[in-house]
Amino acid sequence: MAPRASAKSLLTGPVAIASLVAMALVVLALCLRYVVVAPPHRLVLAAGPDDSALARTARLYGTHLAAQGVTLEIVSTRGPADNLARIDAPGSKVDVAFVLGGLTDARRSPNLESLGSVSFDPVWIAYRPGLGDVDGIPRLRGRTIGIGREGSGTDVIARRLLDASGLAPPASTLVFDDGDADTAAAALLAGKLDAAFVMGPPEDPKIRSLFAHRDLRVMSLSDAEGVSRNLSFLHVIRVPKSTVDVARQEPDRDLTTVGTTVTLVARKDVHPALIYLLMSVVDDVHEPPSLLHKENEFPSDKDTDLPLSAQAEAYYKSGKPFLQRYLPFGLASAVERFLKVGVPIILVILPGLRAFPAFYQWRVKRKLAGVYRQLLEVERDVHAAAPGSRREPFEAALLAIEARLKAENIPLMYSNELYVLREHIDLARRQIVSTLASRSQYPPPV
């Protein structure tokens, strides 16, 4: 009987609590391993050419992310249009990418979501002074125009502007170049181009050098407002005199142009914790003012062609998640994963632990009640016994009850009930002797 009683104790004793806790820990570990997956510590970003402003921004992101234990792999590309093609390709390994406004939308890129816009990317149209005072794109009819590297963001935006201005070929001759402002300037100075589209922030040294050429001019679009109303992804950008270079007073007059926004897009399957971390980095990098935007103007949840990710939307409303405000990224993500899995498990187990003492008490009392039930059966059998019945069978039944009571391993905390039961067994033994003696012709033994 002892082994059977021992097995029962596993269900009712302290071992049960340990088993329950161990089971909960196993479930917790499995959930953390396979259900709530830990965020990777590597992010892949498609930026642009190695010497571009976007590549420099990406390297700045990498420095911030490295401080949080995340490695940023920067993919060199031909520019924003190439970035979009790479991140949107089936099986893409690119997680996030810089994209220009107007290049895509939710219908064309259903697997992507936006993290918001991070800066303006103005369009600069440089031309030879021999063309006279050119104040609008339609004035370039019949000219040879450089539109940047084929498939680049400059190529796409320039074509949209030229189409809207009625200068799609054959109204003009379009020439591809490597998208570099220095190359475009050289082609203009050599007479190979009449005008060239170049994109980039005014802080970019190559854009500054474009303004520094005395034999070149940068167009001021007098119809910029009308252009932006027809191409809604474009913004009117006003560049006051001397904004680009104070010492040289470049531009030498107030200049108006148009530009789009640089947006950061991500695949929908990027881990949410990484998105939150990246949003905090983007906020740190782009919050300060630039030559074209005010402080806190970027990053922004406006001017996005794709729906905002849930994490980006939450970030714009509330800022960093609570844990990431006070803990390093690795520790914050570990605590967050534990809370997501551990709290539900605790909520399930806690009521069971609170109910366990009552259940345990019920089990012990049920055992004692079973012994009492056997004792009552013996007493009934004694009262129903025929006169002259022998005492030995009843004594054997009592000994069996005592053996069962011993095998039940009643816990020490129930000693009071145990001793009371033993007294009742002794009382039953005396009553058996007395009852059998009263039914016999012989007096009970002294």
N, C-alpha and C positions, 0 to 999 in steps of 0.2 A: 504493500500500500504506500510505502514511503515515496517511491518514484512518482506515483500518480499524484500524490499530494504536492510534491515538489513542482510538477508541471502546472498544477493549478495555481501555485503561488506566483508563477510567472505572470499570470493574468491579473493577480490581485495585490501583489506586494509591491515594495519599492522598485523591484526590477522592472515593473510595468512602466513606471515613470521614466526610468532610464531608457527603456526601449522606445517609448514614445518620443523622447527628446532626440535619441539617435536617429529615429526614422525622420523626424523633422529636419535634422541637419543633412541627412542624405538627400531629401527632397529639395532642400535649399540649394545644396551644391549642384544637383542636376539642373535645377532651374537657372542658376547663375551660369552654368556651362552651356546649356542648349537653348534656353528660352529667352532670357534677358542677356543678350550677348554683349561682352565687353567691347567698348569702342576700340578700333584700331589706333595705333599710334603713328599712322602714316597717312598723308593726304597728297593727292596728285592734282596739280593745278596747271591748266593750259593758259599760258600768259601771252606770248608773242615773240618777236625777234629778240635775241639776247641783249641787244643794245637799246631796246625800246623803253619808253616810260612805264609800260605795263609790266615788263620784265623786272624793272627796278622796284616797282611796287610789290611784285610777287616776292622778291628777295627780302623786302622789309617784312612781309607777312611771315616768311620763313624764320627770320630772327625772333619774332615774337612767339611763334609756335614752338620753336626749339626750347625756349625758356620754360614751356609747359610740358616738355617731354614728347612733343609731336614733331615728326620729321615731315617737311614739305618738299615734295619732289616737283620741280618746276619743269614743265615740258615746253621746249622752244617751238614756236609755230610761225606761220606767216602773218598772223594777226587775228583779230576778233572773229572774222568769218571762218577762218580755219579752226579757231578754238571751238566754235559752235559745231562745226562738222565733226570734230574729234569727240567731243563729249556726248554728242547725240548719236554717234555710230553704234550699231548693235554690238554688245559685248565690250563696250568702252571701259578702259581702265582709268580714264580721267574722272575725277570726282567733282571738281569745280573748274570754272573757266570764266575769263573776262569776255563779255559779249557787248556789242554796241546796240543801243536802242534802234529798233526798226529792222533788225535782222531776222527775227522769228516771232512766233506767238504760240499760244497754248495748243492750237490746232496742229501746227507743224511740228511742235516739240512736246508731245504729251508726257514724256518721261522726265522732263526737266522742270525745275521750279526756281524762282528767283530768290536771292538773298538781299535784293535791293540795289539801288544805284549808288555808286561810290564817287563819281566825279563827272565833270563835263569833259567832252572831247570835241573841241572846236574844229571847224573846217577852215583851213587857210588856203586861199587861192592866190598863188603868186603868178605874176605875169611880167612880160618885158615892157619897160616904159614906152617903147616905140609904138605900142598899141594905143597910146593916149590915156585919158582918164576913164578907166573902165569901172563902172559902179554897179554892175550886175552881170550875172552869168549869161543872159541872152546876148550881151555885147560880144561874146566869144564865138559867135556863129562863123563857121568856116575855118576856125583855127585848129591847130594841132594841140591837143590837151593831154597832159599826163595824168593818169588816174591811179597811180600807185601799183603795187604788186597785184598780179592777177589772183582773184579770190580773196583778197584782203578786205578789211572793213572799209578802207579808203575807196577801193574799187566799187564796192556795193553802194556806199553813200554817194559817191560822185556820180555814178550812173543814175541813181534816183533823182539827184538834183538836175542833171543834164536832161533827163527825160522830161521832168516837169517844166524845164525851161525851153523845151523844143529843140534841144541840141543833140538828140540821139543821132548816131550815124545814119545817113551821110551828111547831116547838117554840120558835123564836126568830125575831126579825125582823132580817135582815142588811141593813146599809146600807153603801154604798160612799162613800169620801171620797177626798181626794187623797193619802192615805198619810202625811201630815205630822203629827208629834206635836203641834205647836201647833194645827193645825186640829182634831185629835181632841179636844184639851183644851178648845178653845173650844166644840165641839159638846156635850161633856159638861157644861160649866158652864152652857150655855144650855138644858140639859134635852132636847136633841134626841136624845141617846144616853144609854143607861144604862151601857154599858161600851164599850171600844174596844181592839182589838188594835193594837199598835204594835211595830215591830221596829227594832233598831239597837243599836250598842254603847253602853255607859254613858258613854263619853267624848264621845259626840255631844251638843253643847249643847242640842239639842231634847229629847233624852231626859232630860238633867239638869233642863231646865225643867219637864218633866212631873212629876218628883218634887218640884219646888219649889212646886207649887200646893197650898196648904193645904186647898182645898175638893175635892181629888181624892185617891184612894188607888190604890196599885198592888198588885194581888193577889199574895199569896204562895200558891203551889199546894202544899197539904199532900199531895196525891197525885201530885207530880211524878215520883217514882220509878216508880209504877205506869203513869203516862202514857208515860214513856220506854220502858218494857218493851213496851207495846202498839204504840207508834210508834217503831220502832227507830232511825229517822234522827234522833230527838231526844235531846238530852243533858239531864241534870239539871244546872242551874246554880245554885249557891248564892252569894248576894250578901250578905256580912256587913254588919252595921249600919255606916253612914257610908261605905260604899264609893263611892257615887255623889258624895256631897258631904260632906266631913268637917265643914265649918263649920256646915252646917245639920243634920248628923247624918241624912242621907238615904241609904238608907232608915232609918226610925226604929226598925227591928227587923231581925233576920236574915230575909232574904227568899229563898224558893226558887222558881225558875221553870224553864222548859224552853227549849231553844233548839236550833237546828240549826247546821250549819257552813257557812261561805261557802267554796265551792270554786272554783278557777280551771279552766276547761275550754278546750280548744283543738280546732280542726279537725285532722283527721289529716294534712292536706296542708301544714300550716305547716312551714316550713323547720326542720330539726333544730337548726341553729346558733342560730336565733332563740329556740327553746324553751330551749336551754341558757342563753342570755343572760338570758332572762326569769326562769328559775329562780333565777339568782344575784341578780337584782334582788328577787324575791319573798323570798328568804332574808334579804337585808339589811333589807328593810322590816318583815317580820313576826317576825324573831327576837327583838327586845326584848320584855319582858313588858308586859302590859296589865292593866287592872283585872280581867279575867276569865281570863287565862291566864298561865302562868309563862314565864320565859325559855326559848327553844329548843323550846317546845311546838309552835310553828308556824314555818314551814309543815310539814305532816305528810302522810305517804302513807296515813294512816288516814281513815276516814269519807268515802270517795269512792264515789259511785254508779256511776262509769264506770271502766273499766280505766285504769291509769296508762299514760301514754305511755312509750315505751322510754327517751327522754331523761330524763324526770322520774324514772323508776325508777333509772336510772344515777346521777342527781344525788343522790338520797337515800342511795344506797349509798356513793358515792365523792366527792361534791362537784363542784366545777367541773371541766370538762375541762382537761387539762394546759396546753394552749396559752392558754386564756382566763385562767389564773391569772397569767400573766406578760406577756401581750401585749394590746393593745387589740383590741376585737371585730373591727374590719375587718381588721387584720393577721392576727389569729388565724385567722379564717375563710379568708383567702387562703392562708395556709400549710397549713391543713388540706386545702383543695381540692387544692393542689399535691401534697401527700403522697398523697392518695387516688389521684391519676392518675399522678403522676410516678414514684412508687416502683415500681408494676407495670411501667411502661414501661422504667425502668432495669433492673429484674430481667430483662426480656426481652432488652434490648439488650446488657447487660453481658457475658453469656456469648458473644454474637456478637463483641463487641470483643476479648474475650480470645482467641477462636479466630481472629480475623482475621490476626494475624501468621503463624500456621501455614498458613492458607489462602493468604495472599499468597505465602509461600515456595514452597508447592506449585505455584501458578500460574507463577511464574518458572521453577522447575525443569522444569515441564511444557513451557514454551516451549523451554528449552535442550534438553530431551530430543527435541523435535520436530526441531530442527536436527540433532542427532546421528543421528536416524533417517534423515534425507535423506542425510547424509554416508555412512552405512553402505550405503545403496542405491547411491550412486555407486561406492563401493569394490567392491561386488558386481558391478556392471555392468562395471567395469574388468577384474576377474578373469575374467568370463565373455566378454569381448570376443574377437573373432577375431583371429588374427595379422594385423598390418598395419593395425589400426584406427588412426584418426587421433585425435590428442590433443584437438583443438578442442572436440568435443561435451562431453567430460568437464570441460574447463576452464570451459566455459559453465555447466555444472551447478554447479561450485564457486562461480563468480561469483554465480549465483542464490542459493545458500545464504548467501553473505556479504551479499547485498542483503537477504535476509529477516532475517538476524541484526541488521542495522543498523535495519531497520524495526520490530523488536520493542521498541525503546527499553528495553533491559534497565537497571534502576536502577543507580546508581553503587555501591550497597552490594554488588552482585553482580559487581563488576569482576573479581575473581579468577577466577570461573567463566567470565566472558566472554573474558578473555585466554587461559585454558587452551583454550577452544573454538577460538579463532582459531589457536592453535598447532597444534591437531589438524587444522584445515583446511589449514594450510601443510604439515603432515606428509602429509596425504592427497594434496596436489598433488605432492609429491616422489615419493610411492609410485606415483602414476599414471604419472608420467614414467618411473620405473624399470621398472614392470611392462610398459608398452607397448614400451619399448626392448628388454627381454629377449625379447619375442615377435617382434621385428622383425629383419631381416637386417642392419639398420643399427645401429651403436653409438649409444648415447644421446648427446645433445649435451653438450658440456663447459660 
